Every structure is written in structure tokens, then in C-alpha cells.
Amino acid sequence: MSKSLPYSMKDVHYDNAKFRHRSVSQVISQALLTSNGKRDYLKCSTGKFLVLLMIGGLAYLLLANKSAVHPVSDGIAKNDGSKEGENLMTHGSGKFRRFWRKPPRLPPRLSPDEIISRNRSIQESMKRAEPEWAARQQKVKDAFIHAWSGYKAYAMGYDELMPLSHRGVNGLGGLGATVIDALDTAMIMGADEVVYEAGSWIEKHLPERIEGKGQVNLFETTIRVLGGLLSAYHLSVGDEGKVPEHKGPKPSIYLENARNLADRLLTAFTASPSDIPYSDVVLREKSAHPAPDGLSSTAEVATVQLEFNYLSYLTGDAKYSVEAMKVLQHIKTLPKVEGLVPIYISPQSGEFSGDNIRLGSRGDSYYEYLIKVWLQQRGTNFSYLYDMYVEAIKGVRHLLVRKSIPNGLVFVGELPYGREGGFSPKMDHLVCFLPGTLALGATKGLTKERAMRENLLTFEDMENLKLAEDLAKTCVEIYSVTSTGLAPEIAYFNIEGDSEGGPDGGNKSSKYLNDIIIKPADRHNLLRPETVESLFVLYRITGDSKYREWGWQIFEAFEKYTKIDSGGYTSLDDVTTVPPRRRDKMETFFLGETLKYIYLLFGNSSTIPLDEYVFNTEAHPIPIISRSR
């Protein structure tokens, strides 16, 4: 039984009825008589207009509400907490409240004039600038040819080049990782001679390498070798038609090697007692085993799905996709911290291990593949991946995003001991993948202008786009704050109440010199691609030329400090001093990712469009399957 109210429903409806039955003239007279300046008010034309407007508005309200008068007895009978009682208030005096309530927030859209003006400005700017950017793009292609020439001369068939020592090294299992990582970059650039040389090596040597080599890492081999072969196959025969048939082997060679390799990598999944694969595979034995500590990285087990899904699509054999997707389906069921996950997971138990949460090493590409696998499989029953992505990004915003002092750089920190263990203002360069992922997640690969024009962006999407732009600026400032203009592997940030203190980046003219700390152990640069990756995605989505300009500054710094005259480029030991100490290593991803993304950043947006392709975490473009179908 409901409690009686001090002011009954009967009183409410009695007063409402009295109000509704008063004449319009009585209401207006009383309203005007309350003003001491009635006569003066009515003398001017503006005052007369406002009075007429008030009369018209009140008349509309009274007429609109007239049909909603209920008998007082109805109000008493329905004052029992039921829906009917609620409807009485909603349909009666509630109409008045609804008339004056704040209108709902609509998704943001550009006005037609803004769209026309923006398009004209962008088109004129692009028309003036395109010859300059085409020239800069050619310089990137020249850099790629120079990097390949050093590799070909001193390390052909090895995984990586040591450009100072003029020799090769196998650090990734001995499958010739640089050859395969660089191949689709050469195809996109139209570097036909490199395509021929790399393709011929694959045809002649890769089958025996796959058959005879020993231990490889599931993750590294999948993203670099399997992903590179699948992308090369598509670019050879797909819609782009980049490679004439007489350049390199038949496209089927790439697919046959991809399938042979994947059949062996599958043992990491099938040998595990849980849905979480082992980290290492022995290729020649078709066997798998866990890492020495028994754990797999969360990022590694959750960053093989794009490749295995696409192989299933090409071959018609579902086994590759089925095994890979079990991982994400399993992680969906595990407890999380606002969508965030620890960086280690056990293949034995299938449970997370430890509390360390970060978007840097061992955590990064888990979040990247949530949105990318969903995009690849749109139209299927994998909507749970998008939900996991949305939840995770909310968790990032709530728990990991902070601002530095004194100048307010937005950055993403870590929770090394979980939610209750304290915040660390540490940010790996690897985290600079996130601006691109946020932008991709917001527009689903469409340009911002088109997404707004078609009313596809929510306010959460717009907030994520803003966060993407803020983080991209931070990533660029991590470059600019150093003496060489190249980023360290790890940066720390001064924050309110927890100033790290420590050495700066060396560029005394940088506004952010006191915001960013670079510790001695973290000063190395490995020619990493994450920042230029995000600049590429943000330029494609926003059309803002500042991302191109930032990319050019980074490319010039690579040219100045990492280029080796005899061929190749080298990683650095210390980016805070000039001249920098050099490390004697050219990572495969410099050709496979860094130079590819810069080249695409300076080129036409119709090349590998973001609404038709997803890039795997090693920058190998893979077509969206729903589009292919």
C-alpha cells in the first residue's frame, strides 16, 4: 500500500483543472499587471510583438492540454504507483514539462555550408601541395630501396641486417623475415625489382626453410611471415592488381607457403590444454610448447586472428579461423578491470596471470585486434568484439589517461600492480599505436567528414577522436623533445603530486622539456613505426595536413641520424645526444611498417583505403572479408 503524500493527487488535478478553465485573457492580464512598467512596455512596437507572441504561445499550450483533463476521481483511483498513474502525469501536466524540457543531444553533424567550405579548402590545399608531397613520397621510396640494397648486399636470406657489421643475423627463426616483411611494401611502392628479388627468393628458398627450421615464436611468425605472404598474395591477384604477372613467382606460391606455414603454427593451439595457445612452435617437428615461464603474452595470443581468418577465407578451410577465434571467445569470459586485461595469460589454466595492466609491450595489440577483427568480420556474429573494444577504451579513459605538468600533454600510463596498486606515468613508444586505433574505431575507416555527413558518429566517437588527436600530438612531442628528433623506447611524464624527476630529452628549445623524462636505460630507438602509423590513419580520417608535416619531420630525422652510407638503416642507442650512438641493427619492421606508413601518408588516399582494408599489427594490408564476399 502506497504512503499518502502531503499534497495529494486530488489537489494536483483540482489546481490543473482550475488553471485550464481560466480564460486566456485572465492569464494575460494577470501576467501583465505584475509588471510595474506595463504601460511603457506596451507603447513600443517590440513590446507589442512580444505580448502577441506570449498570447499565442499560452493559447497553444491551453488548447493542447485541454483534451488531457482527467476526472478527479480517476486521479485518486490511479494514485497507486501503477503505470497508469504515471501515464496520468505524463499525458496531463507532463506535456507542459516536455514542451520546455531540454531537447535531446543529436549526433554532431557539419552544416551544408561547412561541408562545402571545408571540401573546397581541402581540395585547393591538396591541389597546391600534391606535387610537393609526391616528391617527398619518392624520397621515402628511395629510402626503402637504400634499406633493401644494404640487406640484399650483406644479409639476403637472413632475418635481419646488421648494417655496420655488414652481415645478417637470424633472430626470428631463420625464415628470411626481412624478405617477406618488405615484399608488400615494394608492391605498394611499385618497386618492381625488389618485388622480383624477394618473390624469387621466396619461391626458391622458403619451402625448405619452413620444412627444416626449428623453434619460432607463434606471434612474430604469424604477423611478419604469414601476414606478409597473405598480403603479397592479395596484392598480386586482388582488386589492386599491383604486380604484373611476370614480376616474381605466380601468386599461388605465396598462398601455398602461407598454408604450409600455418599448418605447422596450428600446433600451438591444438597442443595446448586450454583455448590459449602455446607461445613457441618447432616447425620441422610440428610441435609446440610454452615459454620457459609457462606463460603467453596476452597481446601475442590475441594478435593472430586477422591472418588465420583470412587464410580460412582464401582456402575454404575453417580450421585456421576456428582455432584462432577460440582465443578471443575465451578472453571474453574472463574477469577484467573495466575492460582492461593483465599482460600475461596461462595456456595451462586459461586464466590471466598477475595484475600488470598496460597498453605497451605484451598488452598493446590485444586492444588493436578487438576493433580490427570486428571490422574484418563485420556482418558476422562477432559483435562481442566491438563491445569488448568499447568497454576497454572506456577503461583506458578512466584509469590510464592523465595530463602532464606543467604543459598538459595527454598520455596513457600503466597500472603495474593492478587498479589498487598505484599509477605509473610510464608510456612505451608502442602505445603510440593507440591514436590510430581510436580514430579507426570511431569512424570505422570512413573519413570524419563522411561519417558526420551520414550521421554515423556518436558523442563517444567524437570524444575518442579528440583523444586520438591529443595522444598523437604527445607521441610527436616525444620525438621533438630529443636532441635527434627521434623518440626513445620509453618516456615518463611529470604529473601533479607525483613528479618523476630525471633527465630530459636534450632539446632545450622544446616547450615540453620539463613534461617528459627519458631515463638512461630507455633512450634507444629501434626505428619503430607506431607514431607514423597513427599519423597515417589520422591523416586519412581527418584530412588535416599537420599529420603529414609531422611525418615528414620524423622521416628527415631518420634520414639524418640512422641512414648508413653503405646500405641500410640502423637503430640507435641514445637519441638524446648528437651524434647518437648506433646499435648496428635494422629491424624488419622498418621496411615492413615504418617506411610503408610514411609512404602511404604522403600518397593518395585511394591506395589501400581504410574502409576496404585492415592493416595487421605488422602493417600488412588484409582486405575486409565482408567486402571481399
N, C-alpha and C positions, 0 to 999 in steps of 0.2 A: 504494500500500500504506500503510495507516494505521500511525502510530507507536505502539509499545507504551506503555501507561500504567503509572505506578509502582504503582498499585493497580488490579489487573485486574478485569474484569467478572466473572470467576470468583469472586474474593474477595467482590465485592459480593453476588452471588446466594447464595453459601455462607452469608454472615452473615445475609442476609434470610431464608433458609430456616431457620437456627437460631432466629432471632427468632420466626418464625411458628409453630414447633413447640413453643416453650415454653408451658407451661400458663398460663392466666390467673392462677391462684393464685401461681405463682412470680413473675410480673411484679409483682403487687400487693405480695407480701411484701417483695421487694427494694426497691420504691419506698417502702414504709412504714418499713423498717428503716434507711433512710438518714436518717431524721428522728430527732433526739435526743428529741423530745417526743412519741413515738408513743403512749405510754400516756395522757398528758394529752389528747392530740388526740382519742383515741377515746372519752374519758369524756363529752365534751359532745355534745349532740344535733346541733349544727351540724357537728361533725367527722364524726359517723357518716353524716350526709346526704351530705357531700362525698365520703367514701370510697365510698359506694354509687354516687354519680354518676360517680366515676372508674372504678370497676369496670365499670359499664355502658358507658361510652364506649370503654374499651380493648377490651372484648369485641366491641363493634360493629366497631371497626377491624380486629381479628384475623379476625373472620368475613368481613368484606367483602373482605379481602385474600387469604383462603385460596385462592380459586379462581384467583388470579393468579400462583401459584407456577409458575415455568418450570423445566424441567430445566437443570442447569448447562451441559450440552453445548450447549443452544440458545443460551445467552448467549454462549458462546465463538464459536459459528458465526456469530452475528449481530453480533459486535463489529467491523463493517467500515464504519461510517459510513453505513449504509443506513437507509431509513425504517423497516425492520423493527426494526433495532437501537434506533432512537429510540422506537418504539412499545413495546418491551420495558420501557424505563424509565418510559414514560408510564403504561402499564397496570399495572405492578407497583408498585414503591415510590412511583412518582409519584402514586398515589392518595392516599397519606398527605400528600404536599405539597399536592395540590389541596384536600384536606379543610381544611387550615389556611391556605390562601392567602387574601389579602385579597379580599373579594367585589368584583365589578365595579361601577364607578360607574354608577348608574342616572340617567336624566334627572330633574331636580328636579320634584317634584310637591307640591301642597298636600294636607294631610290633609283628610278629610271635615269634621272639626270646624273646621279653619282656614277652609275654604271657606264653611261655614255662618256662622261668626262674622264673617268679612270681608264677606260679602254683606249680612248684617243691618246691620253698621255703616255700610257704604256707602249702603244704601237709606235708613236713618234720617237719615244726614247729608244725602243728596240731597233727601229729603222736606222737611227743615227749611230747606234752603238754596235750593231751586228758585225760590221767589218772588223772592228777592234777586237771583239770577243772571238771572232773566227781566227784572227791572228794569234790570240792568246791560246785558243784551243789547239792550234797547230804546235805551239811551243810545248804543250802537255804531251802531244803525240810524239814530238821529238824526244822528250824526256823518257817516255816509255821505250822508244827504240834504243836510246842510250842505255837504259837499265837492262833491256834484253840483250844488247850486244855484249855487255860485261858477263852476264850469265852464260850466254852461248859460248863465249870465248874460254871461260875458266871453269864452268860448273855444269855444263849441259848434262842432264840426266840426274843430277843431284837435287836434293830438296831445296837447298838454298845456296846463295853465293856469298862468299867472304871476299868482298871487293878489294880490300887492302892486301890480303894474303894471296889473291889470285887463285883461289881454289874453291871447291864445293864441299858441302857438309850435309849429311843426312840426319836431320833432327826430327823428321816426321814419318819415319818408317821406310824411307827409300823408294817412294813411288814417283819420284820426279815432280814434287808438288808445285814447284815454280812453273814448270811447263804447263800444267793443267790449270793452275790458278790464272795464268796470264792469257790463256787462249781466247776466252770470250772477250777480254779487253781488246785484244788485237782484232777480233772480228768487228766489234763495235767501232773501233777507230779506222777500220779499213786498212790495217797494216798487213797486207796480203802475204808478204814474205815471211813475217812472223807466224802467221796462220799456217802457212805451208810447212815451216820448220817444226813447229810444235805438233801439228797434226801428224806429220810423218813420223816423229819420234813416238807418239802415242801408238800409232799403228804397228810400228816395228818392235817396240820395247815394253810397252805397258802390260800386255797379257802375261809375259813371263815374270814380270815383277809381281803382279797380283798372285800368280800361282806359287811363286817361290819365296816371297818375303815373310818375315816373322811378325813380331808384335807391332800393332798400330793402335792409336787411340781412336775409339769409335767416333767421337765428336769431331776431332780435327780432320779425320779422313773423310767423314761424311760431308762436312761443309766445304772443304777445299777440293777434294778429288771427285767424289760422287757429284757434288753440286756443279763443279766445273765441267764435268763430262756431260751432264744433262743439259746445262745451258748451251754448251757448244753444239750439242745435237739439235736443240731447238733453233738456234740461230743459223744452223746450216740448212734446215729444211722448213722452218716455220714461216710465219707471216712476214717477218722482216726480210728474209732472203738475203742475208748479208754476204754470204760466201759463195762465189761461183763454184760449180761442181769440180772444176779442175784444180782448185786450190786445196791441198790436203787430201785426206782419205775420204772415202764415202761416209756420209753421216752415220750410217749404221754401225761403223766402227766405234763411235763414241757411245752409242747405246749398248752395244754388246759388252764393252768393257765396263760400263756402269752396272749392268746387270750381274756380270761375273763378280764384281767387287761387292755389290750389295748382298748377294747370296752368302758371302763369307761374313760380312758385317752383321747379318741377321742372327748369327750365333750369340752375339752379345745379349740379344733379347731372349732367345729360346733357351739358353743355358742358365739364365737367372731364375731363382726360385720365386721371384715376385714379378710384377709388371715393370719394374725398374731395371734397365739393362746394366750389365757389367760395363766397366769403363774401357777395357782393353780386349783386343781380338788378335789371335795368331792366324794370319791369313792362310799360310800353307797347310795348317792343320784343321782349319775351320773350327777352331775352339775359342773360348773366351774365358776371362777370369776377372775378378775385381781388382781395383788398385791395391797397393800394399796395405793401406789403412782400412780397406774393406768398403770404402765409401765412394760414391759417384757425386760429381757436382750437379746441382740442380739445373744450372744453365745447360750443361752438356747433355743430360738425358732429355731435356725438353727443347733441344735445338737440332733435331734431325728430321722433324716431321714434314717440312716442306719438300725435302728431297725424296723421301720414301713415298710420300703421297703422289708426287709427280711421276715417279718410276712406275707405280701401280697403274696410273692413268695411261702411260705410254705402252706398257706391256699387257695390260688387261689382267694382271695377276695381283689380286688384292692383298696377298700376304705381306708385302712390304708396308703398306699403309696400315693394315690391321695391327701389326706388331708395334709400329711407331706411335700410333694414336692411343694405344693402351696406356702409355706413359701419362699423357695429359688427362685422360679419363680417370686414371688413378689419382693423380695430384688433385683433381677436382674434389675428391672425397676427403682429403687430409685437412686437419685444422690449420688455419692461417692467422696472421696478425693483420687484420684489416686488409686482407688480400695479399699481404706480403709473406714471403716464404724464406726459411733459412737456406743457406747456400750449399748445404750438404744433405744427401739423402742416401739411405742404405738399400742396396739391392737385396740384401738378405731379408730384412723386415718390411721393406716398402715404406718406412717411416722417415721423416726428416730427422737429421742429427744435429744437435747443437742449436744455438739461438741466434747465430750471426746472420743479420739481415743487411744486405747491401745491393745496390744496382751496379756495382763494379764487377771485378773478376769473380767468376763462378756463380754469379747471380744475374748478370745483365740480360743475356739473350732469352732467358725464360720469359721475361715480360715482352720482349720484342716479338717472339713467336706466337704469343697468345693472340695478338691482333693480326699478325701476318698469316697464320694458318687459317684463321677465321676468314680473312679476305680471300685466300686461295680457294676456300671451300664454300664460299657464300652460296646460299640456296640449298645447303645440306642441313643435317641435324647437328651441326657443331656450334649452335648459338651459345652454348655454355662457355665457349672460349671468349666470346665478346663480353659476357657477363663477368668472367674472371678478370679480364683486362680492365673493365670499368672499375671494379672493386679495388683492384691493385693500384690504379692511378689515384683513386681517392685516398688510399692508404699512403701513397707517396706524398701527396699534397699535405696530408695531415701530420705525418710522422717524420718525414725526411727533408722537406723543403724548408730552408731558412734563408736569411739575408745576412751578408757580411757587414762588418763595420770597418771603416767609417762611411763607405760609399754605397752600401746596399746592393751588392751583387747577389742575385738569386742563385742558390746552388742546392745540390742534393747530397746530404750526408749519409751516415751509416748508424746502425744500431748493433754494434759488435756483440753485445750481450743481451739482445732482445729488447722489447719495449721497456722493461723495467730497469735495464742496465745502464742507461745513460746514452746521450747522443754524441757522436763523433763528427766534427766538421771536416771530414776527410772525403775527397772526391777523386776517384780514379779518372784518368782520361777516357777510359772505357765507357764511363757514364755519359759521355757526350753523344752516344747513340740516341739518347732519350728525346732530345728536341725533335729529331726526325720522326721517331716513333709516335710521339704525341701529335704531331701535325698530321701524320698518316692516319692515326686513329680518329682524329677529328673530322676530316673531310673524306675519308675512305679513298684517297688518291685523287679526288677531284680538286680543281683549283678552288681557292677560297671564294673567289668571285662567283663561280658557277654554283657552288654549294649554297651560298647565300641567296643567289637569284632563285634557286629552286627550293628555297626554304628548308634546307636539309640540316642546318646546324642548330643544335640546342645551345642553351647558355653554358652548359658544361663543356660542350665542344669549343665554344669561344674562349672560355677560361683556360682550357688546355692548350689552345693555340697561343694565347698570351704567355702561358708558362713556357711553351716551346721557344718562343722568341726571346724571352728573358734568359733562359738557360743557354741558348745559342750564343747570346752576347757574352755570357760568362765564360763559355768554352773558348771563344775568340780572345777574350781578355787574358786567359791563362797563357795563350801564345804571346800576346803583346807585352805582357809584364816581364818577359825574359829578355836577356841581352841578345839572343839569337833570333827572337821572334818565333821560336818553336816551343811547343808545350812540353812540360815534364810528364812523366808517367803518372804522378800523383800530386795533387795540390791540397793544402789545408787552408781553411778560412778563419779569420778572426770573427768571432761572434760576441754579441752582448753577453757579459757575465762569464765568458769562457774564452779569453784571448790566448791563443796558442803561443804566440811569440815565436820568433825564429827568423831564419834568413829569407830575404826576398828574392825576386827573380832577376835582379840586376839591372833592369831598365829603369833608371831613376826618373825618367820623364813620364812614366806611366801614372795615370790618375789612381790606379788600383794597387800601387806598390805596397801599401800598408794593409790591404784587404787579403792578399794572397801570400801564403807562406810555402816555400819549397825547401823541403828538408834534403840534406846531402844524399841520402840513400834513394831519393825519388827523382833526381834531376835528369835521368836518362830519357831519351826519345827513341822510340822503335819504329818511326815512320808510320805511325798508326793512322787509320782512316776515319775514326768516329766523328770528329768535328766536321770534316769536309763532307761526310755522308749527310749529316744533318743540314749543312748549308745547301747541299744539292736538293734535298727534299723540300726545305723551306722556300727555296727559290722557285721550285716548280709549283708549289701550292700558293704562295703569296705574290709571286712576280716582283718582289722587292729586289732591286739591283744591288742593295748593300751586301747581300749574301754572296753575290759574285765577286764584289770588291774584296770582301774578307777572304774568300777563297784564293783570289789572286795573290794577296799578301802572304798567305801561308805557302802557296806554291813557290813564290820568289824566295822565301826563306829556305825551303827545301833545296832549291837550286843553288843558293849561295853557300850553304853550310854542309850539305850531305852528298853532293854530286862528286863522284870520283872520275878524274880525267880519263883513266884507262878503261872505264866502263862500269856501270852500276852506281848505286847509291848506298850510303852506309848509315846505320843507326848511330846515335851519339851517346856519350857517357854523361855529358853535362851541358845543359842548354843555357846555363846562367853565366857562362864565361865565353869570351871571344879571344882567340879561336876556340871552338869547343873540342873537347877530347872525343875521339872517334872510336866506335866499338867493333868495326870490321864485320858487319852482318847486314845483309839485305833480306828482310823478311819477305815471304811470298806475297803477303797481303799488300805490299807496296805496289806491285804490278796488278794484283787481282782486285784491290779495293781503292787504295788512296788515289792513284793516278786515274782510275776509271771514273770515280766520282767527280774529280776535278774536271776531267774532260767533259762529262755529261753536264756539269754545272755551267760550263761555258758554251754549251751547244744548244741545239733546237729541242724544244720540249716534246716534239713528236717522236724523238728517239727513245725507245723503251718507256712509253707513257706509264705513269703511276697508277692509272685506273685499269691497266691491262696486265701489269706485271707486279710481282713482289720480288724484292731482292733478298736472297738468303743472307745469313749473317756474315758471309764472306763475299757479298756483293755480286753473286751470280744471279742474273735475272731469270726468274721462272714464271712462265705465263700463268695467269689466274685460270684455274681449271674450269670454272663455270663459264668463262668467256670462251675457252677452247671448245667446250662442248657445243 
